[in-house]
Amino acid sequence: MSRDLGITKEQAESRLLNEARAAGLEASYRDKLGGSYAGSWLSGPTSATLTVATSDAAAAASITGVGVKAQVVKNSLASLNAAKDALDKAAANAPASAPSWYVDVATNSVVVLSSAPAEADGFISASGVDKALVRVEQSAEAPRTFYDLRGGDAYYINNSARCSIGFSVRRGSTPGFVTAGHCGRAGNTTTGYNQVAQGTFQGSSFPGNDYAWVAVNSNWTPQPWVKSGSSNVIVRGYSVAGVGSSICRSGSTTGWRCGTVQQLNATVRYSQGTVSGLTRTNACAEPGDSGGSFISGNQAQGMTSGGSGNCSSGGTTYFQPVGEALSAYGLTLVTG
């Protein structure tokens, strides 16, 4: 908060206390004012002032207290919300130049953001809403959805083959993830589990090793998570689990599967070549799980490389330890 709001640590602490107090006051004034309630907002670096708005001038005198002030406005919050609801119902007809609208209690209006105000005016008129309640604000905003990078989720290489995310990483300010080297080569493009453009392989080593890293675009946010069924395991670090330790893996084909570490520093001869320095486990995996996360407790272990068997009959799976990939590419693991 100090960094992003430009306030001191002491101001941040005061701000949190004032905001907690204001939450209770807001609820009481909402009940007291009933239909004339027109919203409330905090102001000041420490959120020290709570302004409570009402459309009933006679009710303003009841808005009293330390750090509380009244403001008489024309429209109640209920009427503003009703106008906004009318725009919502007409959303299918909104022009692309009007990407957002909202109730702004501080200006006692519904605001429509638009890069083409004339088009926004047409949308408002067609919606049937009272134009006196709405104002158009010139804006170049172009909202887009953001997606999370999560260990075990699927991604697609060159819109074709499927592998799984290992762990979220950063290289300086560049976000991305580590995965198996055999999944792609430098320059290959990736799309996410939802087929949305995601990133590009920056480096890949296979055979010899089996690791790679993918830098992602701004639509994707690296999270310190590994998918575990319907929930997530938070990654705290990457200390190596010893032989006999319990270990689980997550992948886009077989989900969350567990076993134990059987051997460290194993060498495997695949048809494409020999890979050394792998860890051998009895956690099962199947095609498409490649690159997915191996984790012990909350400690990242590595990325699924290959193995034998399947999750119906059981099998052996090897993983590439994550530390080697982080070191090779100068990456930092994203942890919670």
ZIKALIN-V671250 format. One record per pair of residues at least 6 apart in sequence whose C-alpha atoms are under 8 Angstrom apart, sorted by the first residue. I is the first residue (numbers start at 1). GAP is how many residues later the second one is. D is the distance in Angstrom with one decimal. If there is no record, write none. Layout:
i=I gap=GAP d=D
i=I gap=GAP d=D
//
This chain:
i=1 gap=6 d=7.3
i=1 gap=8 d=8.0
i=1 gap=11 d=6.4
i=2 gap=6 d=5.3
i=2 gap=7 d=5.8
i=2 gap=10 d=6.4
i=7 gap=38 d=6.9
i=11 gap=34 d=7.0
i=11 gap=35 d=5.5
i=12 gap=34 d=6.6
i=14 gap=32 d=5.8
i=15 gap=30 d=7.3
i=15 gap=31 d=4.1
i=15 gap=32 d=5.3
i=15 gap=33 d=7.2
i=16 gap=30 d=7.8
i=18 gap=28 d=7.2
i=18 gap=29 d=6.0
i=18 gap=30 d=6.0
i=19 gap=23 d=8.0
i=19 gap=28 d=6.5
i=22 gap=28 d=6.8
i=26 gap=14 d=6.9
i=26 gap=26 d=7.8
i=29 gap=8 d=7.7
i=29 gap=23 d=7.7
i=29 gap=34 d=7.5
i=30 gap=7 d=5.9
i=30 gap=9 d=7.8
i=33 gap=21 d=7.3
i=33 gap=26 d=7.1
i=35 gap=41 d=6.9
i=35 gap=43 d=7.1
i=36 gap=18 d=5.3
i=36 gap=19 d=5.0
i=36 gap=20 d=5.7
i=36 gap=40 d=5.4
i=36 gap=41 d=7.6
i=37 gap=16 d=6.4
i=37 gap=17 d=4.8
i=37 gap=18 d=6.7
i=37 gap=39 d=5.7
i=37 gap=40 d=6.1
i=37 gap=41 d=7.9
i=38 gap=14 d=7.5
i=38 gap=15 d=4.9
i=38 gap=16 d=4.9
i=38 gap=17 d=6.4
i=38 gap=35 d=7.5
i=38 gap=37 d=6.7
i=38 gap=38 d=4.4
i=38 gap=39 d=4.1
i=38 gap=40 d=7.4
i=38 gap=67 d=6.9
i=38 gap=70 d=7.5
i=39 gap=13 d=6.2
i=39 gap=14 d=5.5
i=39 gap=15 d=7.5
i=39 gap=37 d=7.8
i=39 gap=38 d=5.9
i=39 gap=66 d=5.6
i=40 gap=10 d=6.8
i=40 gap=11 d=5.4
i=40 gap=12 d=4.4
i=40 gap=13 d=5.9
i=40 gap=65 d=6.8
i=40 gap=66 d=7.6
i=41 gap=9 d=5.7
i=41 gap=10 d=5.4
i=41 gap=11 d=6.9
i=41 gap=64 d=7.6
i=41 gap=65 d=7.0
i=42 gap=6 d=7.1
i=42 gap=7 d=5.6
i=42 gap=8 d=4.6
i=42 gap=9 d=6.3
i=43 gap=6 d=5.4
i=43 gap=7 d=6.7
i=43 gap=8 d=8.0
i=48 gap=19 d=6.0
i=49 gap=18 d=4.7
i=49 gap=19 d=5.8
i=49 gap=20 d=7.4
i=50 gap=17 d=6.1
i=50 gap=18 d=4.8
i=50 gap=19 d=6.4
i=51 gap=17 d=5.8
i=51 gap=18 d=4.9
i=51 gap=19 d=5.8
i=51 gap=20 d=6.8
i=52 gap=11 d=7.2
i=52 gap=16 d=7.3
i=52 gap=17 d=6.3
i=52 gap=18 d=5.1
i=52 gap=19 d=6.1
i=53 gap=17 d=5.8
i=53 gap=18 d=4.6
i=53 gap=19 d=5.7
i=53 gap=20 d=6.5
i=54 gap=6 d=6.8
i=54 gap=16 d=7.5
i=54 gap=17 d=6.4
i=54 gap=18 d=5.1
i=54 gap=19 d=5.9
i=54 gap=22 d=6.7
i=55 gap=17 d=5.6
i=55 gap=18 d=4.9
i=55 gap=19 d=5.3
i=55 gap=20 d=5.7
i=55 gap=21 d=5.5
i=56 gap=16 d=6.8
i=56 gap=17 d=7.8
i=57 gap=15 d=5.8
i=60 gap=10 d=5.8
i=60 gap=11 d=7.1
i=60 gap=12 d=6.8
i=61 gap=9 d=7.8
i=63 gap=6 d=6.7
i=63 gap=7 d=5.7
i=64 gap=6 d=7.5
i=73 gap=35 d=6.8
i=74 gap=34 d=7.5
i=75 gap=33 d=6.5
i=75 gap=34 d=7.8
i=75 gap=58 d=7.8
i=77 gap=28 d=7.5
i=80 gap=23 d=6.5
i=80 gap=28 d=7.7
i=80 gap=29 d=6.5
i=80 gap=30 d=6.3
i=80 gap=53 d=6.8
i=81 gap=22 d=6.8
i=83 gap=27 d=7.3
i=83 gap=46 d=5.7
i=83 gap=47 d=7.1
i=83 gap=50 d=7.1
i=83 gap=51 d=7.9
i=84 gap=17 d=7.6
i=84 gap=18 d=6.7
i=84 gap=19 d=6.8
i=84 gap=26 d=6.5
i=86 gap=41 d=6.4
i=86 gap=42 d=7.4
i=86 gap=43 d=6.2
i=87 gap=37 d=7.1
i=87 gap=40 d=6.0
i=87 gap=42 d=7.2
i=89 gap=38 d=7.9
i=90 gap=37 d=5.7
i=93 gap=30 d=7.1
i=94 gap=26 d=7.7
i=94 gap=29 d=5.8
i=95 gap=24 d=6.7
i=95 gap=25 d=7.1
i=95 gap=28 d=7.2
i=97 gap=17 d=5.3
i=97 gap=18 d=5.3
i=97 gap=19 d=5.8
i=97 gap=22 d=7.3
i=97 gap=23 d=7.5
i=98 gap=14 d=6.8
i=98 gap=15 d=5.6
i=98 gap=16 d=4.2
i=98 gap=17 d=6.8
i=98 gap=18 d=7.5
i=98 gap=21 d=7.9
i=98 gap=22 d=6.1
i=99 gap=14 d=6.6
i=99 gap=15 d=6.8
i=99 gap=42 d=7.4
i=99 gap=43 d=6.6
i=99 gap=44 d=7.0
i=100 gap=12 d=6.1
i=100 gap=13 d=5.5
i=100 gap=14 d=7.7
i=101 gap=9 d=7.0
i=101 gap=10 d=5.4
i=101 gap=11 d=4.3
i=101 gap=12 d=5.9
i=102 gap=8 d=5.6
i=102 gap=9 d=5.5
i=102 gap=10 d=6.8
i=103 gap=6 d=6.1
i=103 gap=7 d=4.4
i=103 gap=8 d=6.3
i=104 gap=6 d=5.8
i=104 gap=7 d=6.5
i=109 gap=24 d=5.4
i=109 gap=25 d=5.6
i=109 gap=26 d=6.8
i=110 gap=23 d=6.1
i=110 gap=24 d=4.6
i=110 gap=25 d=6.3
i=111 gap=23 d=5.8
i=111 gap=24 d=5.2
i=111 gap=25 d=5.8
i=111 gap=26 d=6.6
i=112 gap=8 d=7.2
i=112 gap=22 d=7.3
i=112 gap=23 d=6.3
i=112 gap=24 d=4.8
i=112 gap=25 d=6.0
i=113 gap=23 d=6.0
i=113 gap=24 d=5.0
i=113 gap=25 d=6.0
i=113 gap=26 d=5.6
i=113 gap=28 d=7.7
i=114 gap=6 d=6.3
i=114 gap=22 d=6.9
i=114 gap=23 d=6.2
i=114 gap=24 d=5.3
i=114 gap=25 d=5.2
i=114 gap=26 d=7.0
i=114 gap=27 d=7.9
i=115 gap=23 d=5.5
i=115 gap=24 d=5.1
i=115 gap=25 d=5.5
i=115 gap=26 d=7.9
i=116 gap=22 d=7.3
i=117 gap=19 d=6.4
i=117 gap=20 d=7.5
i=117 gap=21 d=6.6
i=120 gap=16 d=7.0
i=121 gap=15 d=7.4
i=124 gap=7 d=7.0
i=125 gap=6 d=7.2
i=144 gap=75 d=7.7
i=145 gap=74 d=6.8
i=146 gap=72 d=7.9
i=146 gap=73 d=4.8
i=146 gap=74 d=5.7
i=146 gap=75 d=6.9
i=147 gap=72 d=6.0
i=147 gap=73 d=4.7
i=147 gap=74 d=6.0
i=148 gap=72 d=5.5
i=148 gap=73 d=4.8
i=148 gap=74 d=5.9
i=148 gap=75 d=6.3
i=149 gap=16 d=7.7
i=149 gap=19 d=6.4
i=149 gap=27 d=7.9
i=149 gap=28 d=7.6
i=149 gap=71 d=6.3
i=149 gap=72 d=5.8
i=149 gap=73 d=4.7
i=149 gap=74 d=5.7
i=150 gap=15 d=6.7
i=150 gap=16 d=7.8
i=150 gap=17 d=6.8
i=150 gap=18 d=6.7
i=150 gap=72 d=7.0
i=150 gap=73 d=6.0
i=150 gap=74 d=7.2
i=150 gap=75 d=5.3
i=150 gap=76 d=5.6
i=150 gap=77 d=6.6
i=151 gap=13 d=7.4
i=151 gap=14 d=4.9
i=151 gap=15 d=4.9
i=151 gap=16 d=5.0
i=151 gap=17 d=7.1
i=151 gap=74 d=6.0
i=151 gap=75 d=4.2
i=151 gap=76 d=5.9
i=151 gap=99 d=7.0
i=151 gap=100 d=7.8
i=151 gap=141 d=6.3
i=151 gap=142 d=5.6
i=152 gap=12 d=5.4
i=152 gap=13 d=5.2
i=152 gap=14 d=6.3
i=152 gap=74 d=6.1
i=152 gap=75 d=5.6
i=152 gap=97 d=7.9
i=152 gap=98 d=4.5
i=152 gap=99 d=4.2
i=152 gap=100 d=5.7
i=152 gap=103 d=7.2
i=152 gap=137 d=7.7
i=152 gap=140 d=4.9
i=152 gap=141 d=5.7
i=153 gap=11 d=5.5
i=153 gap=12 d=5.6
i=153 gap=40 d=6.6
i=153 gap=74 d=7.1
i=153 gap=97 d=8.0
i=153 gap=98 d=6.4
i=153 gap=99 d=5.4
i=153 gap=139 d=7.6
i=154 gap=8 d=6.6
i=154 gap=9 d=5.8
i=154 gap=10 d=4.5
i=154 gap=11 d=6.4
i=154 gap=38 d=6.6
i=154 gap=39 d=4.8
i=154 gap=97 d=7.4
i=154 gap=98 d=5.0
i=154 gap=134 d=7.9
i=155 gap=7 d=5.8
i=155 gap=8 d=5.6
i=155 gap=9 d=5.8
i=155 gap=10 d=6.9
i=155 gap=35 d=6.5
i=155 gap=36 d=5.7
i=155 gap=37 d=4.5
i=155 gap=38 d=5.1
i=155 gap=40 d=7.9
i=156 gap=6 d=4.5
i=156 gap=7 d=6.4
i=156 gap=34 d=5.4
i=156 gap=35 d=5.2
i=156 gap=36 d=6.3
i=156 gap=37 d=7.3
i=156 gap=39 d=7.5
i=157 gap=6 d=7.7
i=157 gap=26 d=7.5
i=157 gap=27 d=6.8
i=157 gap=31 d=6.6
i=157 gap=32 d=5.9
i=157 gap=33 d=4.7
i=157 gap=34 d=6.8
i=158 gap=30 d=6.1
i=158 gap=31 d=5.2
i=158 gap=32 d=5.9
i=158 gap=33 d=7.7
i=159 gap=30 d=7.9
i=159 gap=31 d=7.0
i=159 gap=32 d=6.7
i=159 gap=36 d=8.0
i=162 gap=126 d=5.6
i=163 gap=20 d=6.4
i=163 gap=89 d=7.3
i=163 gap=125 d=4.8
i=163 gap=126 d=6.0
i=163 gap=127 d=5.3
i=163 gap=128 d=6.1
i=163 gap=129 d=7.5
i=164 gap=15 d=7.0
i=164 gap=87 d=5.7
i=164 gap=88 d=5.8
i=164 gap=124 d=6.6
i=164 gap=125 d=5.6
i=164 gap=126 d=5.8
i=164 gap=127 d=5.0
i=164 gap=128 d=4.5
i=164 gap=129 d=7.9
i=165 gap=12 d=6.6
i=165 gap=13 d=6.7
i=165 gap=14 d=5.6
i=165 gap=86 d=7.7
i=165 gap=126 d=5.8
i=165 gap=127 d=5.0
i=165 gap=128 d=6.9
i=166 gap=11 d=6.6
i=166 gap=12 d=5.3
i=166 gap=13 d=4.8
i=166 gap=14 d=7.8
i=166 gap=125 d=5.4
i=166 gap=126 d=4.3
i=166 gap=127 d=4.3
i=166 gap=128 d=7.7
i=166 gap=136 d=7.2
i=166 gap=137 d=5.3
i=166 gap=138 d=7.8
i=167 gap=10 d=5.4
i=167 gap=11 d=5.5
i=167 gap=12 d=7.3
i=167 gap=57 d=7.5
i=167 gap=58 d=7.7
i=167 gap=59 d=7.4
i=167 gap=125 d=7.9
i=167 gap=126 d=6.4
i=167 gap=133 d=7.9
i=167 gap=166 d=7.2
i=167 gap=167 d=7.6
i=168 gap=7 d=7.6
i=168 gap=8 d=5.9
i=168 gap=9 d=4.3
i=168 gap=10 d=6.7
i=168 gap=54 d=5.1
i=168 gap=55 d=6.1
i=168 gap=56 d=6.4
i=168 gap=57 d=7.9
i=168 gap=165 d=6.3
i=168 gap=166 d=5.5
i=169 gap=6 d=6.1
i=169 gap=7 d=5.3
i=169 gap=8 d=5.0
i=169 gap=9 d=6.9
i=169 gap=53 d=6.9
i=169 gap=162 d=6.2
i=169 gap=163 d=5.4
i=169 gap=164 d=4.5
i=169 gap=165 d=5.1
i=170 gap=6 d=5.8
i=170 gap=7 d=7.6
i=170 gap=161 d=5.6
i=170 gap=162 d=5.2
i=170 gap=163 d=6.6
i=170 gap=164 d=6.9
i=171 gap=158 d=7.9
i=171 gap=159 d=6.3
i=171 gap=160 d=4.8
i=171 gap=161 d=6.3
i=172 gap=159 d=7.7
i=172 gap=160 d=8.0
i=174 gap=41 d=6.7
i=174 gap=42 d=7.7
i=175 gap=40 d=5.9
i=175 gap=41 d=5.9
i=175 gap=42 d=7.8
i=175 gap=46 d=7.3
i=175 gap=47 d=6.4
i=176 gap=23 d=7.9
i=176 gap=37 d=7.0
i=176 gap=38 d=5.3
i=176 gap=39 d=4.2
i=176 gap=40 d=5.0
i=176 gap=46 d=6.6
i=177 gap=36 d=5.6
i=177 gap=37 d=5.4
i=177 gap=38 d=6.8
i=177 gap=39 d=7.9
i=177 gap=45 d=7.6
i=178 gap=33 d=7.1
i=178 gap=34 d=5.7
i=178 gap=35 d=4.3
i=178 gap=36 d=6.4
i=178 gap=113 d=7.6
i=178 gap=125 d=7.7
i=178 gap=144 d=8.0
i=178 gap=147 d=7.4
i=179 gap=32 d=5.9
i=179 gap=33 d=5.3
i=179 gap=34 d=6.1
i=179 gap=35 d=7.8
i=179 gap=111 d=7.7
i=179 gap=112 d=4.1
i=179 gap=113 d=6.5
i=179 gap=124 d=5.8
i=179 gap=125 d=7.9
i=180 gap=30 d=5.3
i=180 gap=31 d=4.4
i=180 gap=32 d=5.5
i=180 gap=110 d=6.3
i=180 gap=111 d=4.1
i=180 gap=112 d=7.8
i=180 gap=123 d=6.1
i=180 gap=124 d=6.7
i=180 gap=125 d=6.1
i=180 gap=140 d=7.6
i=181 gap=23 d=4.9
i=181 gap=24 d=5.1
i=181 gap=25 d=5.2
i=181 gap=26 d=7.8
i=181 gap=28 d=7.3
i=181 gap=29 d=4.4
i=181 gap=30 d=4.0
i=181 gap=31 d=4.5
i=181 gap=110 d=7.8
i=182 gap=22 d=7.7
i=182 gap=23 d=7.6
i=182 gap=24 d=5.7
i=182 gap=25 d=7.5
i=182 gap=28 d=6.2
i=182 gap=29 d=7.5
i=182 gap=123 d=8.0
i=183 gap=107 d=7.3
i=183 gap=108 d=7.3
i=184 gap=17 d=6.9
i=184 gap=20 d=6.9
i=184 gap=28 d=7.7
i=185 gap=16 d=6.2
i=185 gap=17 d=7.9
i=185 gap=18 d=6.8
i=185 gap=19 d=5.5
i=186 gap=14 d=7.4
i=186 gap=15 d=4.6
i=186 gap=16 d=4.9
i=186 gap=17 d=4.9
i=186 gap=18 d=6.0
i=187 gap=13 d=5.9
i=187 gap=14 d=5.3
i=187 gap=15 d=6.5
i=188 gap=12 d=5.7
i=188 gap=13 d=5.4
i=189 gap=9 d=7.7
i=189 gap=10 d=5.8
i=189 gap=11 d=4.4
i=189 gap=12 d=6.4
i=190 gap=7 d=6.5
i=190 gap=8 d=5.4
i=190 gap=9 d=5.2
i=190 gap=10 d=5.9
i=190 gap=11 d=7.7
i=191 gap=6 d=4.4
i=191 gap=7 d=4.6
i=191 gap=8 d=6.8
i=192 gap=6 d=5.6
i=198 gap=18 d=5.4
i=198 gap=19 d=5.8
i=198 gap=21 d=7.3
i=198 gap=22 d=6.9
i=199 gap=15 d=6.3
i=199 gap=16 d=5.4
i=199 gap=17 d=4.0
i=199 gap=18 d=5.6
i=200 gap=14 d=5.4
i=200 gap=15 d=5.6
i=200 gap=16 d=6.6
i=201 gap=11 d=7.3
i=201 gap=12 d=5.9
i=201 gap=13 d=4.2
i=201 gap=14 d=6.4
i=202 gap=10 d=7.6
i=202 gap=11 d=5.9
i=202 gap=12 d=5.5
i=202 gap=13 d=6.4
i=203 gap=9 d=5.5
i=203 gap=10 d=5.7
i=203 gap=11 d=7.4
i=203 gap=126 d=7.7
i=204 gap=6 d=7.7
i=204 gap=7 d=6.0
i=204 gap=8 d=4.1
i=204 gap=9 d=6.7
i=205 gap=6 d=5.5
i=205 gap=7 d=6.2
i=206 gap=69 d=7.5
i=207 gap=65 d=6.9
i=207 gap=66 d=5.4
i=207 gap=67 d=5.8
i=207 gap=68 d=5.4
i=208 gap=65 d=7.3
i=208 gap=66 d=5.7
i=208 gap=67 d=4.3
i=208 gap=68 d=6.1
i=209 gap=66 d=5.2
i=209 gap=67 d=6.4
i=209 gap=68 d=7.5
i=209 gap=111 d=7.5
i=210 gap=65 d=6.8
i=210 gap=95 d=6.4
i=210 gap=110 d=6.0
i=211 gap=80 d=8.0
i=211 gap=92 d=7.5
i=211 gap=109 d=6.7
i=211 gap=114 d=5.9
i=212 gap=113 d=7.0
i=213 gap=112 d=7.9
i=213 gap=116 d=7.9
i=222 gap=112 d=7.1
i=223 gap=111 d=6.7
i=223 gap=112 d=7.7
i=224 gap=10 d=5.6
i=224 gap=11 d=5.2
i=224 gap=12 d=7.8
i=224 gap=110 d=5.3
i=224 gap=111 d=4.7
i=224 gap=112 d=5.4
i=225 gap=7 d=5.7
i=225 gap=8 d=5.5
i=225 gap=9 d=4.8
i=225 gap=10 d=5.9
i=225 gap=111 d=8.0
i=226 gap=6 d=5.4
i=226 gap=7 d=5.1
i=226 gap=8 d=6.5
i=226 gap=9 d=7.2
i=226 gap=24 d=7.0
i=226 gap=67 d=6.9
i=227 gap=6 d=6.5
i=227 gap=23 d=6.3
i=227 gap=28 d=7.9
i=227 gap=29 d=7.4
i=228 gap=22 d=6.8
i=228 gap=27 d=7.3
i=228 gap=28 d=5.5
i=229 gap=26 d=6.7
i=229 gap=27 d=6.2
i=233 gap=65 d=6.9
i=234 gap=64 d=6.2
i=234 gap=101 d=7.4
i=234 gap=102 d=6.0
i=235 gap=63 d=5.0
i=235 gap=64 d=5.9
i=235 gap=65 d=6.3
i=235 gap=99 d=7.7
i=235 gap=100 d=5.2
i=235 gap=101 d=5.9
i=236 gap=62 d=5.5
i=236 gap=63 d=5.8
i=236 gap=64 d=7.6
i=236 gap=99 d=5.0
i=236 gap=100 d=5.5
i=237 gap=61 d=7.0
i=237 gap=62 d=4.9
i=237 gap=63 d=6.0
i=237 gap=96 d=7.5
i=237 gap=98 d=6.3
i=238 gap=61 d=4.6
i=238 gap=62 d=4.4
i=238 gap=63 d=6.0
i=238 gap=84 d=7.6
i=238 gap=85 d=7.3
i=239 gap=60 d=5.9
i=239 gap=61 d=7.1
i=239 gap=62 d=7.2
i=240 gap=59 d=7.7
i=240 gap=61 d=6.2
i=241 gap=20 d=7.6
i=241 gap=55 d=6.6
i=241 gap=60 d=7.2
i=242 gap=19 d=6.8
i=242 gap=22 d=7.8
i=243 gap=17 d=7.7
i=243 gap=18 d=5.0
i=243 gap=19 d=5.4
i=243 gap=20 d=5.8
i=243 gap=21 d=7.0
i=244 gap=16 d=5.7
i=244 gap=17 d=5.2
i=244 gap=18 d=6.1
i=245 gap=15 d=5.4
i=245 gap=16 d=5.4
i=245 gap=51 d=7.7
i=246 gap=12 d=7.3
i=246 gap=13 d=5.8
i=246 gap=14 d=4.3
i=246 gap=15 d=6.4
i=246 gap=50 d=6.3
i=247 gap=11 d=5.6
i=247 gap=12 d=5.4
i=247 gap=13 d=5.2
i=247 gap=14 d=6.5
i=247 gap=36 d=7.6
i=247 gap=47 d=6.9
i=247 gap=48 d=5.8
i=247 gap=49 d=4.6
i=247 gap=50 d=7.4
i=248 gap=8 d=6.8
i=248 gap=9 d=5.5
i=248 gap=10 d=3.9
i=248 gap=11 d=6.2
i=248 gap=12 d=7.9
i=248 gap=35 d=6.9
i=248 gap=46 d=5.7
i=248 gap=47 d=5.5
i=248 gap=48 d=6.2
i=249 gap=6 d=7.8
i=249 gap=7 d=5.7
i=249 gap=8 d=5.4
i=249 gap=9 d=6.2
i=249 gap=34 d=7.2
i=249 gap=43 d=7.0
i=249 gap=44 d=5.3
i=249 gap=45 d=4.2
i=249 gap=46 d=6.1
i=249 gap=55 d=7.9
i=250 gap=6 d=4.5
i=250 gap=7 d=6.5
i=250 gap=39 d=7.4
i=250 gap=42 d=5.7
i=250 gap=43 d=5.3
i=250 gap=44 d=6.7
i=251 gap=34 d=7.8
i=251 gap=37 d=7.2
i=251 gap=38 d=4.3
i=251 gap=39 d=7.2
i=251 gap=40 d=7.9
i=251 gap=41 d=4.9
i=251 gap=42 d=6.9
i=252 gap=36 d=6.2
i=252 gap=37 d=5.5
i=252 gap=40 d=7.6
i=253 gap=32 d=8.0
i=253 gap=33 d=6.6
i=253 gap=34 d=7.0
i=253 gap=35 d=5.5
i=253 gap=36 d=5.5
i=254 gap=31 d=6.5
i=254 gap=32 d=6.7
i=254 gap=35 d=7.0
i=254 gap=57 d=7.3
i=257 gap=26 d=6.1
i=257 gap=27 d=6.5
i=257 gap=28 d=7.7
i=258 gap=24 d=8.0
i=258 gap=25 d=5.0
i=258 gap=26 d=7.5
i=259 gap=22 d=6.6
i=259 gap=23 d=5.3
i=259 gap=24 d=4.3
i=259 gap=25 d=7.8
i=260 gap=21 d=5.7
i=260 gap=22 d=6.0
i=260 gap=23 d=6.8
i=261 gap=18 d=7.3
i=261 gap=19 d=6.3
i=261 gap=20 d=4.7
i=261 gap=21 d=7.1
i=262 gap=17 d=7.7
i=262 gap=18 d=5.5
i=262 gap=19 d=5.1
i=262 gap=20 d=7.1
i=263 gap=16 d=5.9
i=263 gap=17 d=5.1
i=263 gap=18 d=7.1
i=264 gap=13 d=7.4
i=264 gap=14 d=6.6
i=264 gap=15 d=4.5
i=264 gap=16 d=6.3
i=265 gap=11 d=6.8
i=265 gap=12 d=4.2
i=265 gap=13 d=5.2
i=265 gap=14 d=5.7
i=266 gap=10 d=6.0
i=266 gap=11 d=5.4
i=266 gap=12 d=4.9
i=266 gap=13 d=5.8
i=266 gap=14 d=6.5
i=267 gap=7 d=7.1
i=267 gap=8 d=5.7
i=267 gap=9 d=4.1
i=267 gap=10 d=6.1
i=267 gap=11 d=6.3
i=268 gap=6 d=5.7
i=268 gap=7 d=5.3
i=268 gap=8 d=6.3
i=268 gap=10 d=7.7
i=269 gap=6 d=6.4
i=277 gap=43 d=7.1
i=277 gap=44 d=7.7
i=278 gap=40 d=6.1
i=278 gap=41 d=5.5
i=278 gap=42 d=5.0
i=278 gap=43 d=6.6
i=279 gap=39 d=5.4
i=279 gap=40 d=5.3
i=279 gap=41 d=6.6
i=279 gap=42 d=7.1
i=280 gap=36 d=7.1
i=280 gap=37 d=6.1
i=280 gap=38 d=4.6
i=280 gap=39 d=6.8
i=281 gap=35 d=5.8
i=281 gap=36 d=5.4
i=281 gap=37 d=6.1
i=282 gap=32 d=7.8
i=282 gap=33 d=6.1
i=282 gap=34 d=4.6
i=282 gap=35 d=6.1
i=283 gap=31 d=7.9
i=283 gap=32 d=6.9
i=283 gap=33 d=6.3
i=283 gap=34 d=6.1
i=284 gap=25 d=7.3
i=284 gap=26 d=5.8
i=284 gap=27 d=5.2
i=284 gap=30 d=5.8
i=284 gap=31 d=5.1
i=284 gap=32 d=6.0
i=284 gap=33 d=6.0
i=285 gap=21 d=7.9
i=285 gap=22 d=7.5
i=285 gap=24 d=7.8
i=285 gap=25 d=5.7
i=285 gap=26 d=6.0
i=285 gap=30 d=7.4
i=285 gap=31 d=7.9
i=285 gap=32 d=6.4
i=286 gap=23 d=7.9
i=286 gap=24 d=5.6
i=286 gap=25 d=7.0
i=289 gap=15 d=6.9
i=290 gap=13 d=7.4
i=290 gap=14 d=5.0
i=290 gap=15 d=5.7
i=290 gap=16 d=6.8
i=291 gap=12 d=4.8
i=291 gap=13 d=4.7
i=291 gap=14 d=6.3
i=292 gap=11 d=5.2
i=292 gap=12 d=5.2
i=293 gap=7 d=7.5
i=293 gap=8 d=7.6
i=293 gap=9 d=6.0
i=293 gap=10 d=5.0
i=293 gap=11 d=6.5
i=294 gap=6 d=6.4
i=294 gap=7 d=5.3
i=294 gap=8 d=5.1
i=294 gap=9 d=5.9
i=294 gap=10 d=6.8
i=294 gap=25 d=7.3
i=295 gap=6 d=5.0
i=295 gap=7 d=7.1
i=300 gap=22 d=7.2
i=301 gap=20 d=5.7
i=301 gap=21 d=5.8
i=301 gap=22 d=7.9
i=302 gap=17 d=5.7
i=302 gap=18 d=5.2
i=302 gap=19 d=4.1
i=302 gap=20 d=4.2
i=302 gap=21 d=7.7
i=303 gap=16 d=5.2
i=303 gap=17 d=5.2
i=303 gap=18 d=6.6
i=303 gap=19 d=6.5
i=304 gap=13 d=7.4
i=304 gap=14 d=6.3
i=304 gap=15 d=4.4
i=304 gap=16 d=6.4
i=305 gap=12 d=7.4
i=305 gap=13 d=5.6
i=305 gap=14 d=4.8
i=305 gap=15 d=6.1
i=306 gap=11 d=5.7
i=306 gap=12 d=5.5
i=306 gap=13 d=7.1
i=307 gap=8 d=7.3
i=307 gap=9 d=5.3
i=307 gap=10 d=4.2
i=307 gap=11 d=5.7
i=308 gap=7 d=5.4
i=308 gap=8 d=5.3
i=308 gap=9 d=6.5
i=309 gap=6 d=4.0
i=309 gap=7 d=6.5
i=325 gap=6 d=7.7
i=326 gap=6 d=6.4
i=326 gap=7 d=7.4
//
